[in-house]
Amino acid sequence: MRKIILSLILSSLSIISFSQGISKGTYEKILSSQNINQFYQYLNSTVELTTPGKTGSYSLQQTKLILKEFFRNHKVEDFTIKHSGDFEDNSIFYLGELKTKSGKKFRVYFVSRQKSNKWLIHIFKIEKH
């Protein structure tokens, strides 16, 4: 009986995790490794983007160019998500800290929403810490 209950609990947890979007560990791993090309697959076709010196609503192609420039100028040493949560519209927010090899720190905030059964980032902000 215990095995059945444990099985049901574990199944429920995996369904809940899937419904809550991409795991924060996935984002941490991609951004820590500075694998920005892999990160692009999680971006919406239009992104509200903020980086030091740039703010606006950009197409996916423009967003890629801006992020490529940012990460070329700021080599990542580590990225950690400090907090995450849900909004009432079923989107998920993440708040993290990005540390660069030169010792700079940035606060990173982004919001992911489900679109056509895929979780995509609609808002992405990088601000000096």
For each residue, the residues with C-beta under 8 A, 3 or more apart:
1: 4 5
2: 5 6
3: 6 7
4: 1 7 8
5: 1 2 8 9
6: 2 3 9 10
7: 3 4 10 11
8: 4 5 11 12
9: 5 6 12 13
10: 6 7 13 14
11: 7 8 14 15
12: 8 9 15 16
13: 9 10 16 17
14: 10 11 17 18
15: 11 12 18 19
16: 12 13 19 20
17: 13 14 20 23
18: 14 15
19: 15 16
20: 16 17 86 92
21: 92 112 114 119
22: 26 27 42 112 119
23: 17 26 27
24: 27 28 81 84 94
25: 28 29
26: 22 23 29 30
27: 22 23 24 30 31 42 79 81 94 96
28: 24 25 31 32 79 80 81 96
29: 25 26 32 33
30: 26 27 33 35 38 39
31: 27 28 34 39 76 79 96 98 108
32: 28 29 76 78 79
33: 29 30 76
34: 31 71 75 76
35: 30 38 39
36: 39 40 64 67 68 71
37: 40
38: 30 35 41
39: 30 31 35 36 42 43 67
40: 36 37 43 60 64
41: 38
42: 22 27 39 112 119 120 121
43: 39 40 47 60 63 64 120 121 124
44: 47 60 113 115 120 121 122
45: 59 60
46: 57 58 59 60 122
47: 43 44 57 58 60 63 121 122 123 124
48: 56 57 122 123 124
49: 54 55 56 57 58 63 66 67 123 124 125
50: 54 55 124 125 126 127
51: 54 55 66 67 70 125 126
52: 70 126 127 128
53:
54: 49 50 51 66
55: 49 50 51
56: 48 49
57: 46 47 48 49
58: 46 47 49 62 63 66
59: 45 46 62 63
60: 40 43 44 45 46 47 63 64
61: 64 65
62: 58 59 65 66
63: 43 47 49 58 59 60 66 67 124
64: 36 40 43 60 61 67 68
65: 61 62 68 69
66: 49 51 54 58 62 63 69 70
67: 36 39 49 51 63 64 70 71 124
68: 36 64 65 71 72
69: 65 66 72 73
70: 51 52 66 67 73 74 126
71: 34 36 67 68 74 75 76
72: 68 69
73: 69 70
74: 70 71 98 100 102 104 106
75: 34 71 100 101 102
76: 31 32 33 34 71 79 98 99 100 101
77: 99 100 101
78: 32 98 99
79: 27 28 31 32 76 96 97 98 99 108
80: 28 96 97
81: 24 27 28 84 94 95 96
82: 95 96 97
83: 94 95
84: 24 81 92 93 94 95
85: 92 93
86: 20 90 91 92 93
87: 90 91 92 93 111
88:
89: 113
90: 86 87 113 114
91: 86 87 111 112 113 114 122
92: 20 21 84 85 86 87 111 112 113 119
93: 84 85 86 87 109 110 111 112
94: 24 27 81 83 84 108 109 110 111 112
95: 81 82 83 84 107 108 109
96: 27 28 31 79 80 81 82 107 108 109
97: 79 80 82 105 106 107 108 129
98: 31 74 76 78 79 105 106 107 108 126
99: 76 77 78 79 103 104 105
100: 74 75 76 77 103 104 105 106
101: 75 76 77
102: 74 75
103: 99 100
104: 74 99 100 128 129
105: 97 98 99 100 128 129
106: 74 97 98 100 126 127 128 129
107: 95 96 97 98 125 126 127 128 129
108: 31 79 94 95 96 97 98 124 125 126 127
109: 93 94 95 96 123 124 125 127
110: 93 94 121 123 124 125
111: 87 91 92 93 94 121 122 123
112: 21 22 42 91 92 93 94 119 120 121 122
113: 44 89 90 91 92 119 120 122
114: 21 90 91 117 118 119 120
115: 44 118 119 120
116:
117: 114
118: 114 115
119: 21 22 42 92 112 113 114 115
120: 42 43 44 112 113 114 115
121: 42 43 44 47 110 111 112 124
122: 44 46 47 48 91 111 112 113
123: 47 48 49 109 110 111
124: 43 47 48 49 50 63 67 108 109 110 121
125: 49 50 51 107 108 109 110
126: 50 51 52 70 98 106 107 108
127: 50 52 106 107 108 109
128: 52 104 105 106 107
129: 97 104 105 106 107
